[in-house]
């Protein structure tokens, strides 16, 4: 078959289509599609999307669940966290207004009384349901009497309805079951509160971590008790120190008065002339110790004797701490007169004291005489 050759110039419509420019809108649309496609590829390569799925369920931790409680009892006045907020160790979760131990005891005692009152009237109500029509009469002063009376009236109304009304019967039976469960619940609560009372009395928390609420109650009370006890102990120590300091001041005042009186008596005796002509000065006191050197009679006499370079010896009933200081303040030698182990009463007996002093003085002067012979 012979091909047909035609000149394009002879085809006017085809030439217009061939030579015409595309519509600008189409060109821009194509560019837009290409750009969107490129952006989509880049977004899929570098970006992420969060997938959120909403559903109902129960969250259970694989790790230990912590109960937040305070070691002291108080009223929450400020909460510093919100529901679902993450916290770190050391964050302040809430602020408490501390309640005194007395108020804490009153609160738990009131709670115990309320639970016990409810339990008693619930038992009476069960007895009423079992047929005892006067079971509630003895509880007219119970704080929950009005509530239970309303239940009783409602029960009586339902009971008067035809026994064929099965929904009402089922409701009454359900009410009984609920009451029995309530009784068990309150009995358990009373048992726990009694245990709390025993723990507080013994200052020993016997609750396990399973009873975290009651364990925290006891820990709170014991902490408050220990805190108060330490504060009282601190106050007692402070008062004892003040009393000791006061007694010291009183003793110093009494001692100063005694020294002043002793000095006045010695001066009134005018013994200085006698000391000046004496060969040996003898003095004494019931007990020689560190207080003697602060100006008591033996030291006052010794100082006067030393003005005339006289030797001084002292006799005493007993020796105390610091007695050796007397040798540095004018007493050349001192001798206790007790000759054997004895009681204070025996040592203070007048005739026994005379015998002890006489025997000791005799032996001391025998020694002085021996010294004079040896010269």
C-alpha positions as CSV (number, residue, x, y, z in Angstrom):
1,X,0.0,0.0,0.0
2,X,1.4,3.4,-1.0
3,X,1.8,5.8,1.9
4,X,0.0,9.2,1.9
5,X,2.2,12.2,2.5
6,X,0.6,15.5,3.5
7,X,2.1,18.9,4.3
8,X,1.4,20.2,7.8
9,X,0.7,23.6,6.4
10,X,-2.3,22.1,4.7
11,X,-3.6,21.0,8.1
12,X,-4.6,24.3,9.7
13,X,-6.3,22.9,12.9
14,X,-3.4,20.5,13.7
15,X,-0.9,23.4,13.2
16,X,-2.7,25.5,15.8
17,X,-2.7,22.7,18.3
18,X,0.9,21.9,17.7
19,X,2.1,25.5,17.9
20,X,-0.1,26.6,20.8
21,X,1.4,27.0,24.4
22,X,0.0,25.0,27.3
23,X,-2.4,26.6,29.8
24,X,-0.4,28.3,32.6
25,X,-2.7,26.9,35.3
26,X,-1.9,23.3,34.2
27,X,1.8,24.1,34.4
28,X,1.5,25.6,37.9
29,X,-0.7,22.7,39.1
30,X,1.9,20.2,37.9
31,X,4.7,22.1,39.7
32,X,2.5,22.1,42.8
33,X,2.0,18.3,42.7
34,X,5.7,17.7,42.2
35,X,6.5,20.0,45.2
36,X,3.9,18.4,47.4
37,X,5.3,15.0,46.5
38,X,8.8,16.1,47.4
39,X,7.7,17.5,50.7
40,X,5.8,14.4,51.5
41,X,8.9,12.2,50.9
42,X,11.1,14.5,53.1
43,X,8.4,14.5,55.9
44,X,8.2,10.7,55.9
45,X,11.9,10.4,56.0
46,X,12.7,12.9,58.8
47,X,9.5,13.4,60.8
48,X,7.6,11.4,63.4
49,X,3.9,11.2,64.4
50,X,2.4,10.3,67.7
51,X,-0.3,7.7,67.6
52,X,-2.9,8.1,70.3
53,X,-5.3,5.4,71.2
54,X,-8.1,6.0,73.7
55,X,-9.4,3.0,75.7
56,X,-10.6,2.1,79.2
57,X,-8.6,-0.2,81.4
58,X,-6.8,-0.6,84.8
59,X,-3.2,0.4,85.4
60,X,-1.2,-1.9,87.6
61,X,2.4,-1.1,88.5
62,X,5.1,-3.8,88.1
63,X,7.1,-2.2,90.8
64,X,6.3,-1.4,94.5
65,X,3.4,1.0,95.1
66,X,4.3,3.6,97.7
67,X,1.8,5.1,100.1
68,X,2.7,8.7,100.9
69,X,2.2,9.5,104.6
70,X,3.6,11.8,107.3
71,X,5.4,10.8,110.4
72,X,3.3,13.4,112.3
73,X,-0.5,14.1,112.4
74,X,-1.8,17.3,111.1
75,X,-4.1,19.2,108.7
76,X,-3.1,19.5,105.1
77,X,-3.0,23.3,104.3
78,X,-1.2,23.2,100.9
79,X,-0.7,20.6,98.2
80,X,2.2,21.2,95.8
81,X,1.5,18.5,93.2
82,X,-1.3,17.8,90.7
83,X,-2.9,14.6,89.5
84,X,-0.5,12.7,87.1
85,X,2.5,14.9,87.9
86,X,5.9,13.2,88.1
87,X,7.9,14.0,91.3
88,X,11.5,13.5,92.4
89,X,13.0,12.5,95.7
90,X,13.2,15.6,97.9
91,X,10.2,17.4,96.4
92,X,7.8,19.0,98.9
93,X,4.5,17.3,98.1
94,X,2.3,19.0,100.8
95,X,2.4,21.1,103.9
96,X,0.9,20.1,107.2
97,X,-0.4,22.2,110.1
98,X,0.7,20.1,113.1
99,X,-2.0,19.0,115.5
100,X,-1.1,18.5,119.2
101,X,-1.0,15.0,120.7
102,X,-4.0,15.8,122.8
103,X,-6.1,16.7,119.8
104,X,-4.9,13.6,118.0
105,X,-6.0,11.4,120.8
106,X,-9.4,13.1,121.0
107,X,-9.8,12.6,117.2
108,X,-9.1,8.9,117.3
109,X,-11.1,8.4,120.4
110,X,-14.1,10.2,118.8
111,X,-13.7,8.0,115.7
112,X,-13.6,4.9,117.8
113,X,-16.8,5.9,119.7
114,X,-18.6,6.7,116.4
115,X,-17.7,3.3,114.9
116,X,-18.6,1.5,118.1
117,X,-22.0,3.3,118.3
118,X,-22.8,2.5,114.7
119,X,-21.8,-1.2,115.2
120,X,-24.1,-1.5,118.2
121,X,-27.2,-0.1,116.5
122,X,-26.5,-2.1,113.4
123,X,-26.5,-5.3,115.5
124,X,-29.8,-4.1,117.1
125,X,-31.3,-3.5,113.6
126,X,-30.3,-7.0,112.5
127,X,-32.1,-8.4,115.6
128,X,-35.1,-6.3,114.6
129,X,-35.1,-7.8,111.1
130,X,-34.9,-11.2,112.7
131,X,-38.2,-10.5,114.5
132,X,-37.2,-8.7,117.7
133,X,-39.6,-5.7,117.5
134,X,-38.1,-3.9,120.5
135,X,-34.5,-4.4,119.6
136,X,-34.0,-0.7,118.8
137,X,-35.8,0.8,121.8
138,X,-32.8,0.7,124.0
139,X,-30.7,2.8,121.5
140,X,-32.9,6.0,121.3
141,X,-29.9,8.1,122.5
142,X,-27.6,6.6,119.9
143,X,-26.3,9.2,117.4
144,X,-27.3,7.0,114.5
145,X,-30.8,6.2,115.8
146,X,-32.6,8.5,113.5
147,X,-30.8,7.1,110.4
148,X,-31.6,3.5,111.4
149,X,-35.2,4.4,112.3
150,X,-35.7,5.7,108.8
151,X,-34.4,2.4,107.5
152,X,-36.7,0.6,109.8
153,X,-39.8,2.6,108.6
154,X,-38.8,2.0,105.0
155,X,-38.5,-1.7,105.7
156,X,-41.9,-1.8,107.4
157,X,-43.5,-0.1,104.4
158,X,-41.9,-2.6,102.0
159,X,-42.9,-5.5,104.3
160,X,-46.5,-4.5,104.2
161,X,-46.5,-4.7,100.4
162,X,-47.9,-8.0,99.0
163,X,-45.5,-10.9,99.4
164,X,-46.0,-11.5,95.7
165,X,-44.1,-8.3,94.9
166,X,-40.8,-10.1,94.3
167,X,-38.7,-7.0,93.5
168,X,-39.5,-5.5,97.0
169,X,-38.6,-8.8,98.7
170,X,-35.4,-9.0,96.8
171,X,-34.7,-5.4,97.8
172,X,-35.2,-6.2,101.5
173,X,-32.9,-9.3,101.2
174,X,-30.3,-7.2,99.5
175,X,-30.6,-4.6,102.3
176,X,-30.0,-7.3,104.9
177,X,-26.9,-8.5,103.0
178,X,-25.6,-4.9,102.9
179,X,-26.2,-4.5,106.6
180,X,-24.3,-7.7,107.4
181,X,-21.4,-6.5,105.2
182,X,-21.5,-3.2,107.0
183,X,-21.4,-4.9,110.4
184,X,-18.4,-7.0,109.3
185,X,-16.7,-3.9,108.0
186,X,-17.2,-1.9,111.2
187,X,-16.2,-4.9,113.4
188,X,-13.0,-5.0,111.4
189,X,-12.5,-1.3,111.9
190,X,-13.1,-1.6,115.6
191,X,-10.6,-4.4,115.8
192,X,-8.0,-2.2,114.0
193,X,-8.7,0.7,116.3
194,X,-8.3,-1.5,119.3
195,X,-4.9,-2.6,117.9
196,X,-4.0,1.1,117.3
197,X,-4.8,1.8,121.0
198,X,-2.6,-1.1,122.1
199,X,0.2,0.0,119.9
200,X,0.0,3.5,121.2
201,X,0.0,2.2,124.8
202,X,3.0,0.0,124.3
203,X,4.8,2.5,121.9
204,X,5.3,-0.4,119.5
205,X,3.8,-0.5,116.0
206,X,2.7,-4.0,115.2
207,X,0.9,-3.2,111.9
208,X,2.4,-4.5,108.6
209,X,2.7,-2.6,105.3
210,X,-0.6,-4.2,104.2
211,X,-2.3,-2.0,106.8
212,X,-0.5,1.2,105.6
213,X,-3.3,3.5,106.9
214,X,-3.2,2.3,110.5
215,X,0.5,1.8,110.4
216,X,0.9,5.5,109.5
217,X,-1.5,6.5,112.3
218,X,0.6,4.7,114.9
219,X,3.9,5.9,113.4
220,X,2.5,9.4,113.5
221,X,1.5,9.2,117.2
222,X,4.7,7.6,118.3
223,X,6.8,10.2,116.4
224,X,4.7,13.0,118.1
225,X,5.2,11.3,121.4
226,X,8.9,10.9,121.0
227,X,9.2,14.5,119.8
228,X,7.3,15.8,122.8
229,X,9.2,13.5,125.2
230,X,12.5,14.8,123.9
231,X,11.3,18.4,124.2
232,X,10.3,17.7,127.9
233,X,13.6,16.0,128.5
234,X,15.4,19.0,127.1
235,X,13.4,21.3,129.2
236,X,14.0,19.2,132.3
237,X,17.8,19.3,131.7
238,X,17.7,23.0,131.2
239,X,15.8,23.5,134.5
240,X,18.1,21.1,136.3
241,X,21.1,23.2,135.0
242,X,19.4,26.4,136.2
243,X,18.7,24.8,139.5
244,X,22.3,23.6,139.9
245,X,23.5,27.1,139.0
246,X,21.1,28.6,141.4
247,X,22.3,26.3,144.2
248,X,25.9,27.2,143.4
249,X,25.1,30.8,143.7
250,X,23.3,30.2,147.0
251,X,26.2,28.1,148.3
252,X,28.6,30.8,147.3
253,X,26.5,33.4,149.1
254,X,26.2,31.3,152.2
255,X,29.9,30.5,152.0
256,X,30.8,34.2,151.7
257,X,28.6,34.9,154.6
258,X,30.2,32.1,156.6
259,X,33.7,33.4,155.8
260,X,32.8,36.9,156.7
261,X,31.3,35.8,160.1
262,X,34.3,33.6,160.8
263,X,36.7,36.5,160.1
264,X,34.7,38.8,162.3
265,X,34.7,36.2,165.2
266,X,38.5,35.7,164.9
267,X,39.1,39.4,164.9
268,X,36.8,39.8,167.9
269,X,38.8,37.3,169.9
270,X,42.0,39.4,169.4
271,X,44.1,36.3,169.2
272,X,46.9,37.9,167.1
273,X,48.8,38.8,170.3
274,X,48.6,35.1,171.5
275,X,49.8,33.9,168.1
276,X,52.8,36.2,168.3
277,X,54.1,34.6,171.5
278,X,53.1,31.0,170.7
279,X,55.6,28.2,170.0
280,X,53.2,26.2,167.9
281,X,49.7,27.1,166.5
282,X,47.0,24.4,166.5
283,X,43.8,24.8,164.6
284,X,41.1,22.5,163.2
285,X,37.9,21.9,161.3
286,X,35.4,19.1,160.8
287,X,36.5,18.5,157.2
288,X,39.5,19.9,155.3
289,X,39.0,20.3,151.6
290,X,39.4,22.7,148.7
291,X,36.8,25.1,150.3
292,X,38.9,25.5,153.4
293,X,41.6,27.5,151.6
294,X,38.9,30.0,150.4
295,X,39.0,31.7,153.8
296,X,37.6,29.4,156.5
297,X,38.8,29.6,160.1
298,X,41.9,27.3,159.9
299,X,43.3,29.2,156.9
300,X,42.5,32.6,158.6
301,X,44.3,31.5,161.7
302,X,47.2,30.1,159.7
303,X,47.7,33.3,157.8
304,X,47.8,35.3,161.0
305,X,50.4,32.8,162.4
306,X,52.6,33.1,159.3
307,X,52.9,36.8,160.0
308,X,55.0,35.8,162.9
309,X,56.6,32.8,161.2
310,X,54.9,30.2,163.4
311,X,54.4,26.6,162.5
312,X,50.8,25.5,162.1
313,X,49.2,22.1,162.4
314,X,45.5,21.3,162.0
315,X,43.3,18.4,163.1
316,X,40.1,17.4,161.3
317,X,37.4,14.8,161.3
318,X,37.9,13.8,157.7
319,X,39.7,14.9,154.5
320,X,38.1,15.9,151.2
321,X,39.2,16.6,147.7
322,X,41.8,19.4,147.6
323,X,42.8,19.1,151.2
324,X,46.5,19.2,150.2
325,X,46.0,22.8,149.1
326,X,46.0,23.7,152.8
327,X,49.8,23.1,152.9
328,X,50.1,25.9,150.3
329,X,48.1,28.4,152.4
330,X,49.8,28.3,155.8
331,X,49.0,24.9,157.3
332,X,52.3,23.0,157.6
333,X,50.6,19.6,158.5
334,X,47.2,18.2,159.1
335,X,45.9,15.0,160.7
336,X,42.4,13.4,160.5
337,X,41.3,12.0,163.9
338,X,39.3,8.9,162.7
339,X,41.1,5.8,163.9
340,X,38.9,3.1,162.2
341,X,36.3,2.5,159.6
342,X,33.0,3.8,161.0
343,X,29.6,5.2,160.1
344,X,28.8,8.9,160.0
345,X,26.6,8.6,163.1
346,X,29.3,6.9,165.1
347,X,31.9,9.4,164.0
348,X,29.7,12.3,165.0
349,X,28.9,10.9,168.4
350,X,30.2,13.4,171.0
351,X,32.1,11.1,173.3
352,X,33.6,9.1,170.5
353,X,34.8,12.3,168.8
354,X,36.5,13.4,172.1
355,X,38.3,10.0,172.3
356,X,39.5,10.1,168.7
357,X,40.7,13.7,168.9
358,X,42.4,13.2,172.2
359,X,44.2,10.0,171.0
360,X,45.4,11.7,167.7
361,X,46.6,14.9,169.5
362,X,48.6,12.8,172.0
363,X,50.4,10.9,169.2
364,X,51.2,14.0,167.2
365,X,52.7,15.8,170.3
366,X,54.6,12.6,171.2
367,X,56.1,12.9,167.7
368,X,57.0,16.6,168.2
369,X,58.6,15.7,171.5
370,X,60.6,13.0,169.9
371,X,61.8,15.5,167.3
372,X,62.9,17.9,170.0
373,X,64.9,15.1,171.8
374,X,66.5,14.1,168.6
375,X,67.9,17.7,168.2
